[in-house]
């Protein structure tokens, strides 16, 4: 019971912000960092560690 009370006290002391402000902050962060995001801009084939490696074919 003491652990539960301590956990609730810690959670009650957390500073909270409105959801709208959190969304605005998240959108601002995403827009500022989208140029460096490989999911948005893509990855060059030479830097891709998951590219298909073609092996030697000896005929």
Buried (B, 14 or more C-beta within 10 A) or exposed (E): EEEEEEEEEEEEEEEEEEEEEEEEEEEEEEEEEEEEEEEEEEEEEEEEEEEEEEEEEEE
